[in-house]
Amino acid sequence: MASAIGCCSLKVTHQGGMPNWRSPRAAVVPNFHLPMRSYEVKNRTSVDDIKSLRLITAIKTPYLPDGRFDLEAYDTLVNMQIEDGVEGVIVGGTTGEGQLMSWDEHIMLIGHTVNCFGGSIKVIGNTGSNSTREAIHATEQGFAVGMHAALHINPYYGKTSEGGLVSHFDSVLSMGPTIIYNVPSRTGQDIPPRVVHTLAQSRNLAGIKECVGNDRVEQYTSHGLVVWSGNDDQCHDSRWDYGATGVISVTSNLVPGLMRELMFGGKNPSLNSKLAHLIEWLFQEPNPIGLNTALAQLGVVRPVFRLPYIPLPLAKRVEFVNIVKELERENFVGERDVQVLDDNDFILIDSKTYAGSQTSRNIDVLLNKLVSGTVQNGFIATSYGVGKYQIYGLAQCRGDVSKQTAQFASKMQWRIYVIIVQTGQMPGFENVTDPDVFNQKLGDLMDQISSEAVKPGSKGLGKGKTDISSFVRLYALVQCTIDLSELNCAQCIAIAIENFPTICGSHKSLVDSLVNYKSVMALNP
């Protein structure tokens, strides 16, 4: 747990469980993965794990009125998929409007999905591009933030030869489990079976999302290749008559439970016929126009569209309400009554609307300056902009981080995330069994690291550890910014430590306290 006090920061980590100690999960759970370090890829998933998925939702990306991601609505939507048995999500695909995202937005959303839901559902990032260079870069970043598999489309518009297709896909297949996506209606070029059979020699090819039709599906499945139908109107027959493993579905955004039944419950022509009207309605205009309209009318997402997508006309919106009544509201996501939205209810966002204010643009520039300055010197305090739009910033590497490590982090393009902690008691606090011993050990440890931080050449860093008992170890870290004198650093640390009894004892959150501590698994204190 860390706190910033203007001029210095403190971190105290209490490792272990009290009063009943348990072995770390890494010691007792097979294949338990610790959080990612700079040279590791987290959430390693086998290709066979991906091949076994029956129902994957091409998840919708909701927006706020200013055009930014509505992560609260997104999380709710993903949770509803998990609750109704969906096994995987495609993040930033066609349905998720990856084509309207910057790569920064794209990778952030993949990372967010992994961090929030990666233990409950497989996260497949759409990191494909018509540029091989971009596809490689995005896929590296996607696996670095923990996605379980990548979805790759063939180069569109600037089409290439069959040999070029093989080279393009080969350049990304080595990175991890991969699904090839064939949708000629969007790319303008079919991926022929001979290309797919060549790519199938790679152990990382999980399968193909195929949109050409069931004859093509059978052509692959008869040779032992895994195929997911990319057509909701054909997926029932693909699954039960042509050997497809399952479906990558748009419709499951709306009725995940019914789509699961369609994929898991055996051949069911009655249910397939029952869903036909909804599926036809969804795809009367290019996806995701119908889905965006439907989710807005269900009250699951705000009625916000990023252009060039616009809502379906009023008559079609009325038709959707009737479809919901036919299939029964309880089968759809969300809890609000379905309603017909007026034209004026919808918000259409263009690039000018969500490009950000002058302040936001200045922050972006400043962050880049902070990253480059920190890599070069380990510390930078600077500003950008003028007048009321001027933004000040300070960045510093920890005192024990080498310049080489900082440069590596920069090359990996690590991103800065803002975490807002809600005021109130934080989870994870545990009472120590002997407060007197704990306080004595804590005091001695703080004296030790405070002395280290003000020594010449320490770069303002002090860190250490002490054993509270056979099972509990206490870690602590203090860091002054390097522009402080030794005297000012010592004074700042002393003020922070003085507040330990009153602040930490009340278990206040970081929002309104100077310092805090809690039980965590400490990997690199």
Secondary structure, DSSP 8 states (H G I E B T S, - for coil): -EEE-SSEEEEEEEES-SSS----HHHHSTT------TT--SS---HHHHHT--EEEE----B-TTSSB-HHHHHHHHHHHHHTT--EEEESSTTTTGGGS-HHHHHHHHHHHHHHHTTTSEEEEE---SSHHHHHHHHHHHHHTT-SEEEEE---SS---HHHHHHHHHHHHTTS-EEEEE-HHHHSS---HHHHHHHTTSTTEEEEEE-S-HHHHHHHHTTT--EEES-TTTHHHHHHHS---EEEESGGGT-HHHHHHHHHS---HHHHHHHHHHHHHHTSSSTTHHHHHHHHHTTSS-SEEETT-----HHHHHHHHHHHHHH-GGGSSSSS------GGG-EEE-HHHHS--HHHHHHHHHHHHHHHHHHHHSEEEEEESSGGG-EEEEEE--TT--HHHHHHHHHTT---------SS--TT----S-HHHHHHHHHHHHHHHHHHHTSTTSTTEEEEEEESSSS-EEEEEEEE-TTS-HHHHHHHHHHHHHTHHHHGGGT--GGG-S--EEE---S--
